[in-house]
Amino acid sequence: MDTTLVLYKKQGYTIKKFAEVLSCTLGPAKTMLFQRFRTNFKNYSNLVILMSVNSKDDFYEYVNFVKTNSDELENKRVVILCTSLNVINSDRLLKKICNMLDKCIIFSEYFPSLMDELEIANKALQIKRIFKDNSNMPVDILKMKIEEFLLRHNTCTLCTAHENKVRATPIEYKYLNQAIYFISEGGEKYAHIYVNPNVSIAVYENYKDFKSLAGVQISGTAKLIERFSDEYNTVMEKRGLNIENLKNMPIYLNIIKVIPNKYEVIFSNFSKEGYNVKQVLHCFDD
């Protein structure tokens, strides 16, 4: 799990509020006062340090803290935010800390000692984007991981809806040529798709513990495949069904095709590779 610790000193409304908003926005996260820090960083992959420099004592307190914990911070992603009535003091401290931590600093910046709620919220969202950009798995690798997962499974939950009617259908699927196919005799889901082709699909492992989470949520567009078209026949043959036998059946078997436009995944083992366990992929490239 990608977790964040927000450290700050209790010096004014802005810093305390900033720390609280950062913690909630970056969650799962926790805020902690410098004065109460008595643990280590093993439970956190990210660290945000809010520094307020009003004296030489403040300056050296932060420097000594970083120096003392530099070994533990070596493999963390660190954001340093500093404020002071004297911008020069903030710049000096930022440069000093960045030189000490070097490569583990992914962002550092001065922030005003007075910020309104909108400024605090926007800054928190900026920091969230920075952490996200630094923990994204390369697209080619993520595509491969998703395809491998979908090919290892064959059942899912297909969610369809229109107006105030919603249906979640446990159903077998076939992943083929970057699309997801469902073979079905019929049902309420078809009425939904006729009106609203937007669907959601969930494929997942049984829950064991937080260290073995694995699941994919897919948003996509559904359509019905014309019976006995080339595409229809190909899917049925891949499923091991004989086309002539299907034609002679007293009922039709229908095929729904879903073209994904977004994959949202959570794989606990991504953290072992240095990536966020949550990843988003916006459709496959042609």
C-alpha positions in Angstrom: 0.0 0.0 0.0 1.3 3.4 -1.0 1.2 5.4 2.3 2.2 8.9 3.2 3.4 10.6 6.4 2.9 14.4 6.8 5.2 16.0 9.3 4.7 19.5 10.6 5.3 21.9 13.5 2.4 23.4 15.3 3.0 27.0 14.2 -0.2 28.7 13.0 -3.5 27.9 11.5 -2.2 27.6 7.9 0.3 24.9 8.5 -2.0 22.8 10.7 -4.8 23.1 8.2 -2.4 22.4 5.3 -1.2 19.2 7.0 -4.8 18.0 7.6 -5.9 18.6 4.0 -2.7 17.0 2.6 -3.2 13.9 4.8 -6.8 13.5 3.6 -6.0 14.2 0.0 -3.0 12.0 -0.2 -4.6 9.2 1.8 -3.9 6.6 3.0 -1.9 9.0 5.2 -1.3 10.3 8.6 -0.2 13.7 10.1 2.3 13.9 12.9 3.9 16.7 14.9 7.7 16.8 14.7 7.8 16.9 18.5 5.9 13.6 18.7 7.8 11.7 16.1 9.2 8.7 18.0 8.9 6.0 15.3 10.5 5.1 12.0 9.4 5.5 8.4 9.0 1.8 7.6 5.2 2.0 7.3 5.4 4.9 4.8 6.5 5.1 1.2 6.0 8.9 0.9 7.0 11.7 3.2 5.8 15.4 3.2 7.6 17.8 5.5 6.0 21.1 6.2 8.7 23.4 7.5 8.3 26.8 9.1 11.4 28.8 9.6 11.1 31.7 12.1 14.5 31.4 13.7 18.0 29.8 13.5 16.7 27.2 16.0 14.0 26.2 13.5 16.5 26.0 10.7 18.9 23.7 12.6 16.1 21.6 14.0 15.0 20.6 10.5 18.6 20.1 9.3 19.4 17.8 12.3 16.1 15.9 11.8 17.0 15.1 8.2 20.6 14.3 9.1 19.5 11.9 11.8 17.0 10.1 9.6 18.8 10.3 6.2 19.4 6.6 6.0 15.7 5.8 6.5 14.7 8.5 4.0 17.0 7.2 1.3 14.3 5.0 -0.3 11.3 7.2 0.3 9.7 9.8 -2.0 10.0 13.1 -0.2 8.3 16.4 -0.7 9.6 19.4 1.1 7.4 22.5 1.6 8.8 25.5 3.4 7.4 28.8 4.6 8.9 31.8 6.4 8.4 35.5 6.8 11.8 35.8 5.2 11.8 34.1 1.8 15.6 34.0 1.8 15.5 31.8 4.9 13.1 29.4 3.2 15.3 29.2 0.1 18.4 28.5 2.2 16.7 25.7 4.0 15.2 24.1 0.9 18.6 24.1 -0.8 20.3 22.6 2.3 17.7 19.8 2.7 17.7 19.1 -1.1 21.4 18.7 -1.1 21.3 16.3 1.9 18.6 14.1 0.5 19.4 14.5 -3.2 17.6 11.9 -5.3 14.8 11.1 -2.9 13.4 14.6 -3.2 10.7 14.7 -5.9 9.5 18.2 -5.2 10.4 21.2 -3.1 8.8 24.6 -2.9 8.2 27.7 -0.8 4.6 28.3 0.2 3.0 31.5 1.7 2.5 31.6 5.4 -1.1 32.7 4.8 -3.3 30.7 2.4 -7.0 30.5 2.1 -9.0 27.3 1.8 -8.9 27.3 -2.0 -5.2 27.8 -2.2 -4.6 25.0 0.4 -6.9 22.6 -1.5 -5.2 23.3 -4.9 -1.8 22.9 -3.4 -2.8 19.6 -1.9 -4.0 18.4 -5.3 -0.8 19.5 -7.0 1.2 17.4 -4.5 -1.1 14.4 -5.1 -0.4 14.7 -8.9 3.3 14.9 -8.2 3.3 11.7 -6.2 1.2 10.0 -8.8 3.5 11.1 -11.7 6.4 9.6 -9.8 4.8 6.2 -9.1 3.2 5.4 -12.4 4.1 2.1 -14.0 5.3 2.5 -17.6 2.4 2.1 -19.9 3.8 -0.9 -21.9 4.4 -2.8 -18.7 1.0 -1.9 -17.2 -0.7 -3.1 -20.5 1.1 -6.4 -20.2 0.2 -6.9 -16.6 -3.5 -6.2 -17.3 -3.6 -8.5 -20.3 -1.9 -11.3 -18.3 -4.4 -10.9 -15.5 -7.4 -10.9 -17.8 -6.2 -14.0 -19.7 -5.7 -15.9 -16.4 -9.3 -15.4 -15.4 -12.6 -16.1 -17.1 -15.4 -14.8 -14.9 -16.3 -11.2 -13.8 -19.1 -9.0 -12.7 -20.7 -7.0 -15.6 -22.6 -3.9 -14.5 -25.2 -2.3 -16.7 -27.8 0.4 -16.1 -30.3 2.9 -17.5 -32.5 5.4 -15.7 -32.7 4.2 -12.1 -32.3 0.5 -13.0 -29.0 -1.2 -12.3 -27.9 -4.8 -12.9 -24.7 -6.6 -11.7 -24.3 -9.9 -13.6 -21.8 -12.6 -12.6 -20.8 -13.9 -16.1 -18.0 -15.7 -18.0 -16.0 -13.7 -20.4 -13.5 -14.1 -23.2 -10.6 -11.6 -23.6 -9.7 -11.4 -27.3 -7.9 -8.7 -29.4 -8.1 -6.1 -26.6 -11.9 -6.5 -26.2 -14.0 -8.4 -23.8 -16.8 -10.7 -25.1 -19.7 -12.2 -23.3 -21.9 -15.1 -24.6 -25.4 -15.2 -23.2 -28.9 -16.3 -24.0 -30.3 -13.0 -22.9 -31.5 -11.1 -19.8 -32.1 -7.6 -18.4 -28.6 -6.5 -19.2 -29.5 -6.4 -22.9 -32.3 -3.9 -22.3 -29.9 -1.6 -20.4 -27.2 -1.8 -23.2 -29.8 -0.9 -25.9 -30.5 2.3 -24.0 -27.1 2.9 -22.3 -24.0 1.3 -23.8 -21.7 2.4 -20.9 -20.8 -0.5 -18.7 -18.4 -1.4 -15.9 -16.6 -4.7 -15.4 -14.8 -6.0 -12.3 -12.4 -8.9 -12.4 -10.7 -9.8 -9.1 -9.0 -12.4 -7.0 -10.6 -13.7 -3.8 -9.6 -11.5 -0.8 -6.9 -13.0 1.4 -5.1 -10.0 2.9 -3.9 -6.5 2.0 -0.6 -7.9 0.8 -2.3 -9.9 -2.0 -4.9 -7.6 -3.4 -5.4 -8.0 -7.1 -8.3 -6.7 -9.2 -9.2 -4.8 -12.4 -12.1 -2.4 -12.8 -12.9 -1.7 -16.5 -15.0 1.1 -17.9 -16.1 0.6 -21.5 -18.7 0.7 -24.2 -20.8 -2.3 -25.1 -22.5 -3.4 -28.3 -24.2 -6.5 -29.6 -22.4 -8.5 -32.3 -24.4 -9.5 -35.3 -25.3 -13.1 -35.2 -23.2 -15.4 -37.4 -21.0 -12.5 -38.6 -17.3 -13.2 -39.0 -16.6 -11.7 -35.6 -19.5 -13.7 -34.0 -18.2 -16.9 -35.5 -14.6 -16.2 -34.4 -15.6 -15.7 -30.8 -17.8 -18.8 -30.7 -15.1 -20.9 -32.3 -12.5 -19.6 -29.7 -15.0 -20.7 -27.1 -15.1 -24.1 -28.6 -18.6 -24.0 -30.0 -19.6 -25.3 -33.4 -21.2 -22.7 -35.7 -23.5 -25.2 -37.5 -24.7 -26.5 -34.1 -25.5 -23.0 -33.0 -27.5 -22.3 -36.1 -29.6 -25.5 -35.5 -30.3 -24.6 -31.8 -34.0 -23.7 -31.0 -32.7 -20.4 -29.4 -30.1 -17.8 -30.1 -26.8 -17.3 -28.3 -26.0 -13.7 -28.2 -22.6 -11.9 -27.9 -21.9 -8.7 -26.1 -18.6 -7.0 -27.0 -17.1 -4.4 -24.6 -14.4 -2.1 -25.9 -12.5 -0.8 -22.8 -11.7 2.9 -22.5 -10.3 2.8 -18.9 -8.7 0.3 -16.7 -8.3 0.9 -12.9 -6.2 -1.7 -11.2 -5.0 -2.5 -7.8 -2.2 -5.0 -7.4 -0.4 -5.2 -4.1 2.7 -6.7 -5.6 3.3 -3.5 -7.7 4.8 -2.0 -4.5 7.6 -4.5 -4.7 8.6 -3.0 -8.0 8.5 0.5 -6.6 5.2 1.5 -8.1 1.9 2.6 -6.6 -0.4 -0.4 -6.0 -3.2 1.6 -7.8 -2.7 2.3 -11.5 -4.9 3.7 -14.2 -4.6 3.0 -17.9 -6.7 4.9 -20.4 -7.5 2.4 -23.2 -5.0 0.5 -25.4 -3.2 2.3 -28.2 -3.9 1.0 -31.7 
